[in-house]
């Protein structure tokens, strides 16, 4: 029973957080590309502002984060729950940031739609 409880509290929750974080990252990328293509917005991130809608942007926002998520998952799969607690906290902070960014994108996307209607 203790082994099952440890599995549920560490691995599954960590996997869910990683999946949500990756989804939020992808939605941030898609919203950014749509808003930039409207012509009313620019990319604020200086690293991505050069090539957000090209291959470099796709690699930086889709492929690289997927590799990092897989690395984190494999790296911390066998660590004790006390060590995973800090990782969960960090992932929660990152998810909160991405939720804020995505809400910001939804606001500006709805504003853009209203301008064009």
Residue pairs with C-beta under 8 A, 6 or more apart in sequence:
6 81
9 81
10 79
10 81
10 84
11 77
13 88
14 73
14 76
14 84
14 87
14 88
14 91
15 73
17 88
17 91
17 92
17 95
18 69
18 72
18 73
18 91
19 69
20 95
21 69
21 91
21 94
21 95
21 98
22 65
22 66
22 69
24 95
24 98
24 99
24 101
24 102
25 61
25 65
25 98
26 61
26 62
27 102
27 105
28 61
28 98
28 101
28 102
28 105
29 57
29 58
29 61
29 62
31 102
31 105
31 106
31 109
32 43
32 48
32 52
32 61
32 105
33 52
33 53
33 57
34 109
35 41
35 105
35 108
35 109
35 112
36 42
36 43
36 52
36 53
37 53
38 112
38 116
40 112
40 115
41 108
41 112
42 49
43 49
43 52
47 60
48 57
48 60
48 61
50 56
51 57
52 61
72 87
76 83
76 84
76 87
